[in-house]
């Protein structure tokens, strides 16, 4: 039975890994997460520097 499913599983996996839609969504999500992290770190850094100078 496993020999019958092997080509189909390989085709499905290849489609999933080579799908442009999957990678586009993944990179957009990663960029959004990085953007949110940079903004939160920048706010914390500005507050920290303003308190440190006083």
ABEGO torsion letter per residue (X at the ends): XAAAAAAAAAAAAAAAAABAAAAAAAAAAAAAAAAAAAAAAAAAAAAAAAAAAX
